Every structure is written in C-alpha cells, then in structure tokens.
Amino acid sequence: MTEIDDLFRRVEAAKATLDESEHNQARRFEELARHLDEATARLERQDALIHDREARHEVLKTENRQLKTMLLSLLAAVESRSGRRIQDTLRDMDDRVSHLAAAEPEPEPEPPPVLVEPEPEPDDSDQDLPPAIRRMLFADEEENTRSARPH
C-alpha cells in the first residue's frame, strides 16, 4: 500500500467517524429539542393552572368577605333581639347566598351542616321565613319528631 492509499483510508475513516458523530449529535439535538418542548408545554400547563387557581382564590376571598359580612349582619340582628330584623336579615342572606350559589362555576363540596338549636316555641312569624332557612333552623326539631314516631 502506498502512502496515498493509507492517507485516503484514514481520511475516509475520519469522514465516517465525523458523519457518525454528526448523526449522533443531530439525534441528540432532536431529543433535547423534544424534551425542551415537553418541558415548555408542562410549564405552560402549570402556569395556566396557577393562573386558574389564583383566580379561584380571588373569587373565594371575595365570597368569604361577603359571607363574613352576612354572618356579622346576622349576629347584629340576633343581638338586637328584634324578630323582624332577624327575619329581614335572613331573607337578605337567603337572596345573597342564592346569588353566590348561582354564580359558582363549579360545584364545591358542601360544608358540614351548621347545627342550630331550634327555638323552644316557634311563633307564627316563622312562617314568613324562606323555606330553605326554615328547614335549616328547624331541622333538629323535625328529626326529633320523626324519631319519636313508632316505626
């Protein structure tokens, strides 16, 4: 073999090595680009999820403030010991809670029921209360009546 043939073979071998290396680098680049695209897509989904949760958090904060205001109004009405004021406050709360519930984009798990002691002798003015409020206020009384009946 001549020196030129030897050089020619060495150049061909180097060229094959370079081609293989370029092919491996291109494949690695494609793999890295795919991983980058996947990571970017995951980040975008997580960013959207964070944005949605932040928006939901703001809605819940607003609703919490509204509910707190309603609760304080009810407390003030109860402390005033005015039956009419309590009824008016309960009606207002019923309307406001209905509005809040209607504005809910997705159902939330129901909180545990609030147990309210029924008044010993409800007077006729309780008939003016909205049905949902009446059921909530006198649920224990109805349950006691049902359990006292013979089966």
DRENROTI-674530 format. One record per residue (C-alpha): residue in three letters; x, y, z. Coordinates in steps of 0.5 Angstrom, whole numbers, padded with zeros to 4 digits, always signed. Each point is the difference from the previous one (the first is absolute). Layout:
BEGIN
ALAXYZ
...
END
This chain:
BEGIN
MET+0000+0000+0000
THR+0002+0007-0002
GLU+0001+0006+0005
ILE-0006+0003-0004
ASP-0005-0006+0001
ASP+0002+0000+0007
LEU-0002+0007+0001
PHE-0006-0001-0005
ARG-0002-0005+0005
ARG+0001+0004+0006
VAL-0004+0006-0003
GLU-0006-0005-0001
ALA+0000-0003+0007
ALA+0001+0007+0003
LYS-0006+0002-0005
ALA-0004-0006+0002
THR+0001+0002+0007
LEU-0002+0007-0001
ASP-0006-0002-0003
GLU-0002-0004+0005
SER+0002+0005+0005
GLU-0005+0005-0003
HIS-0005-0005-0001
ASN+0000-0001+0008
GLN+0000+0007+0001
ALA-0006+0001-0004
ARG-0004-0005+0003
ARG+0003+0002+0007
PHE-0003+0007-0002
GLU-0006-0002-0002
GLU-0001-0004+0006
LEU+0002+0006+0004
ALA-0005+0005-0004
ARG-0006-0005+0001
HIS+0002+0000+0008
LEU+0000+0007+0000
ASP-0007+0001-0004
GLU-0003-0005+0005
ALA+0003+0004+0006
THR-0002+0006-0003
ALA-0007-0003-0001
ARG+0000-0002+0007
LEU+0002+0006+0003
GLU-0006+0004-0004
ARG-0005-0005+0002
GLN+0003+0001+0007
ASP+0000+0008-0001
ALA-0008-0001-0002
LEU-0001-0004+0006
ILE+0003+0005+0004
HIS-0004+0006-0003
ASP-0007-0004+0001
ARG+0002-0002+0007
GLU+0002+0008+0001
ALA-0007+0002-0003
ARG-0004-0005+0004
HIS+0004+0002+0006
GLU-0002+0007-0001
VAL-0007-0002-0001
LEU+0000-0004+0006
LYS+0003+0006+0004
THR-0006+0005-0002
GLU-0005-0006+0001
ASN+0003+0000+0007
ARG+0000+0007+0001
GLN-0008+0000-0002
LEU-0001-0006+0005
LYS+0003+0003+0005
THR-0004+0007-0001
MET-0006-0004+0000
LEU+0002-0004+0007
LEU+0001+0006+0003
SER-0006+0003-0002
LEU-0004-0006+0003
LEU+0004+0001+0006
ALA-0002+0007+0001
ALA-0007-0002-0002
VAL+0000-0005+0005
GLU+0003+0004+0006
SER-0005+0005-0002
ARG-0006-0005+0002
SER-0004+0003-0005
GLY-0004-0006-0003
ARG-0002+0005-0006
ARG+0007+0002-0001
ILE+0003-0007+0000
GLN-0006-0002-0005
ASP+0002+0005-0005
THR+0008-0002+0001
LEU-0002-0007-0001
ARG-0004+0002-0006
ASP+0006+0004-0003
MET+0005-0005+0002
ASP-0004-0005-0004
ASP+0000+0004-0006
ARG+0007+0002+0000
VAL+0002-0008+0001
SER-0004-0002-0005
HIS+0003+0005-0005
LEU+0007-0002+0003
ALA-0002-0007-0002
ALA-0003+0001-0007
ALA+0007+0004-0001
GLU+0004-0006+0001
PRO+0003-0003-0006
GLU+0002-0007+0003
PRO-0004-0003+0006
GLU+0004+0000+0006
PRO+0000-0006+0006
GLU-0006+0002+0005
PRO+0003+0002+0006
PRO-0003-0004+0006
PRO-0007+0003+0002
VAL+0000+0005+0006
LEU-0004-0002+0006
VAL-0005+0005+0002
GLU-0004-0001+0007
PRO-0007+0001-0002
GLU-0004+0005+0004
PRO-0004-0003+0005
GLU-0007+0002-0002
PRO+0001+0003-0007
ASP-0006+0005-0001
ASP-0004+0001-0007
SER+0005+0005-0002
ASP+0005-0005-0002
GLN-0005-0002-0006
ASP+0003+0006-0003
LEU+0007-0002-0001
PRO+0002-0003-0006
PRO-0001-0008-0001
ALA+0008-0001+0000
ILE+0001+0004+0006
ARG-0006-0003+0004
ARG+0003-0007-0002
MET+0007+0002+0003
LEU-0003+0003+0006
PHE-0005-0006+0002
ALA+0004-0006-0003
ASP+0001-0003+0007
GLU-0007+0001+0002
GLU-0002-0004-0006
GLU+0005-0005+0001
ASN-0002-0001+0007
THR-0008+0000-0002
ARG+0002-0006-0005
SER+0004-0004+0005
ALA-0006+0001+0005
ARG-0005-0003-0004
PRO-0001-0008+0000
HIS+0003-0004-0006
END
